[in-house]
């Protein structure tokens, strides 16, 4: 994924087919975490849709007001 000019954070996938995995994703231009993530499956014909949860983690960073990790919950699989 591209690393926008506003930095990145860790998306923690808390359930569903990718439970326990993490990915690095860019903040929105506003500096907020992404509201939803579409993650391609290995097969390429399917994507997993995850929605931002309420869990946030803060650590040392250049922007102490931004989370370093955000929880995401599984919504559904999308097929091409």
GUNUZA-691484 format. One record per residue: residue in three letters; x, y, z of N, C-alpha, C in turn. Coordinates in pm, whole numbers, plus 50000, padded with zeros to 5 digits. Atoms other than C-alpha are relative to their C-alpha. Layout:
r, n.x, n.y, n.z, ca.x, ca.y, ca.z, c.x, c.y, c.z
ALA, X, Y, Z, X, Y, Z, X, Y, Z
...
REM end
This chain:
r, n.x, n.y, n.z, ca.x, ca.y, ca.z, c.x, c.y, c.z
UNK, 50083, 49882, 50000, 50000, 50000, 50000, 50088, 50125, 50000
UNK, 49926, 49875, 50002, 50113, 50356, 49939, 50005, 50061, 50139
UNK, 49985, 49938, 49868, 50233, 50557, 50235, 49973, 50148, 49989
UNK, 50034, 49859, 50017, 50052, 50891, 50204, 50088, 50092, 50081
UNK, 49914, 49901, 49935, 50218, 51211, 50324, 49968, 50017, 50147
UNK, 50040, 49982, 49861, 50037, 51186, 50658, 50048, 49888, 50091
UNK, 49947, 50108, 49918, 50215, 50869, 50779, 49916, 49874, 49993
UNK, 50067, 50129, 50000, 50106, 50514, 50850, 49974, 49953, 50143
UNK, 50029, 50064, 49871, 49968, 50301, 51133, 49978, 49852, 49974
UNK, 50023, 50143, 50010, 49916, 49931, 51203, 49852, 49971, 50014
UNK, 50138, 50046, 49994, 49573, 49786, 51126, 50002, 49858, 50056
UNK, 50005, 50131, 49936, 49503, 49490, 51358, 49866, 49936, 49966
UNK, 50121, 50069, 50044, 49250, 49243, 51211, 49958, 49905, 50111
UNK, 50035, 50067, 49875, 49062, 49113, 51515, 49913, 49876, 49984
UNK, 50084, 50118, 50020, 48833, 48849, 51360, 49990, 49969, 49851
UNK, 50018, 50035, 50140, 48722, 48686, 51035, 50114, 49916, 49946
UNK, 49901, 50088, 50062, 48942, 48501, 50786, 50145, 50046, 50019
UNK, 49863, 49950, 49981, 49246, 48722, 50855, 50029, 50031, 50147
UNK, 49985, 49976, 49856, 49213, 48718, 51235, 50144, 49984, 50045
UNK, 49866, 50005, 49944, 49538, 48794, 51414, 50107, 50062, 49913
UNK, 49901, 49939, 50090, 49712, 48949, 51113, 50002, 50151, 50018
UNK, 49989, 49855, 49998, 49834, 49306, 51094, 50053, 50047, 49865
UNK, 49946, 49939, 50122, 49902, 49535, 50799, 50029, 50147, 50031
UNK, 49970, 49858, 49989, 50052, 49880, 50766, 49919, 50073, 49895
UNK, 50087, 49927, 50092, 49816, 50132, 50609, 50013, 50151, 50024
UNK, 49984, 49856, 49983, 49824, 50508, 50547, 49878, 50065, 50068
UNK, 50109, 49917, 49948, 49618, 50764, 50737, 49933, 50070, 49882
UNK, 50066, 49915, 50098, 49361, 50961, 50541, 50073, 50134, 49995
UNK, 49937, 49868, 50010, 49475, 51306, 50424, 49965, 50087, 50121
UNK, 50041, 49925, 49881, 49283, 51444, 50726, 50079, 49961, 50124
UNK, 49925, 50049, 49885, 49511, 51242, 50957, 49926, 49894, 50079
UNK, 50081, 50102, 49932, 49233, 51002, 51062, 50033, 49861, 49945
UNK, 49985, 50135, 50051, 49258, 50622, 51037, 49893, 49971, 49893
UNK, 50096, 50039, 50103, 49084, 50461, 50737, 49874, 49943, 50065
UNK, 50122, 50057, 49941, 48715, 50384, 50814, 49978, 49854, 49960
UNK, 50014, 50136, 50049, 48724, 50064, 50604, 50125, 49961, 49922
UNK, 49888, 50053, 50077, 48989, 49843, 50450, 49950, 49887, 49911
UNK, 50025, 50113, 50091, 48956, 49617, 50145, 50134, 49932, 49978
UNK, 49874, 50074, 50006, 49225, 49349, 50159, 49985, 49886, 49901
UNK, 50012, 50108, 50100, 49280, 49126, 49855, 50037, 49864, 50058
UNK, 49969, 50138, 49961, 49272, 48750, 49912, 50110, 49947, 49909
UNK, 49893, 50060, 50079, 49550, 48527, 49781, 49954, 49963, 49859
UNK, 50051, 50044, 50130, 49325, 48409, 49497, 49986, 50114, 49900
UNK, 50012, 49885, 50088, 49288, 48761, 49356, 49859, 50031, 49955
UNK, 50138, 49978, 50042, 48916, 48720, 49280, 49911, 50040, 50117
UNK, 50079, 49971, 49879, 48808, 48801, 49635, 50075, 50103, 50082
UNK, 49945, 49902, 49906, 48861, 49089, 49879, 49924, 49988, 50131
UNK, 50064, 50000, 49869, 48791, 49101, 50251, 49977, 50143, 50043
UNK, 50035, 49867, 49955, 48612, 49407, 50384, 50002, 50004, 50152
UNK, 49989, 49979, 49855, 48704, 49523, 50736, 49962, 50143, 50033
UNK, 50043, 49869, 49954, 48558, 49816, 50931, 50073, 50036, 50129
UNK, 49927, 49953, 49882, 48735, 50025, 51192, 49921, 49972, 50128
UNK, 50061, 50026, 49871, 48663, 49915, 51547, 50031, 50112, 50098
UNK, 49980, 49896, 49899, 48689, 50106, 51873, 50138, 49995, 50066
UNK, 49870, 50015, 49935, 49031, 49978, 51981, 50107, 50085, 49934
UNK, 49891, 49916, 50046, 49313, 50230, 51950, 50119, 49983, 50093
UNK, 49878, 50003, 49919, 49674, 50209, 52069, 50084, 50121, 49964
UNK, 49914, 49884, 50020, 49900, 50507, 52115, 50139, 49967, 50053
UNK, 49861, 50023, 49959, 50277, 50493, 52137, 50081, 50122, 49963
UNK, 49914, 49888, 50035, 50572, 50716, 52081, 50003, 50014, 49848
UNK, 49995, 49972, 50143, 50553, 50877, 51739, 50018, 50149, 49980
UNK, 49987, 49857, 50031, 50598, 51208, 51563, 49870, 50074, 50023
UNK, 50132, 49939, 49980, 50224, 51268, 51610, 49931, 49931, 50118
UNK, 50055, 50069, 49883, 50123, 51175, 51967, 49847, 49998, 50005
UNK, 50146, 49999, 50002, 49758, 51259, 51891, 49942, 49896, 49904
UNK, 50045, 50103, 50094, 49741, 50985, 51624, 50032, 49862, 50055
UNK, 49972, 50136, 49951, 49712, 50614, 51706, 50111, 49934, 49919
UNK, 49899, 50079, 50070, 49994, 50377, 51619, 49941, 49868, 49953
UNK, 50069, 50122, 50041, 49752, 50081, 51591, 49849, 50018, 50019
UNK, 50147, 49989, 49998, 49377, 50050, 51521, 49942, 49861, 49975
UNK, 50068, 50128, 50020, 49147, 49746, 51552, 49901, 50011, 49884
UNK, 50096, 50010, 50110, 48942, 49639, 51248, 49923, 49870, 50013
UNK, 50089, 50115, 49991, 48643, 49401, 51245, 49957, 49956, 49861
UNK, 50040, 50057, 50128, 48547, 49170, 50959, 49854, 50031, 49971
UNK, 50138, 49977, 50044, 48235, 49265, 50761, 49954, 49894, 49901
UNK, 50043, 50094, 50103, 48220, 49049, 50447, 50109, 49977, 49897
UNK, 49913, 50027, 50114, 48395, 48897, 50148, 49934, 50059, 49876
UNK, 50049, 49942, 50124, 48360, 49079, 49816, 50060, 49922, 49885
UNK, 49954, 50079, 50114, 48384, 48886, 49490, 49997, 50083, 49873
UNK, 49993, 49929, 50128, 48491, 49024, 49152, 49915, 49932, 49895
REM end
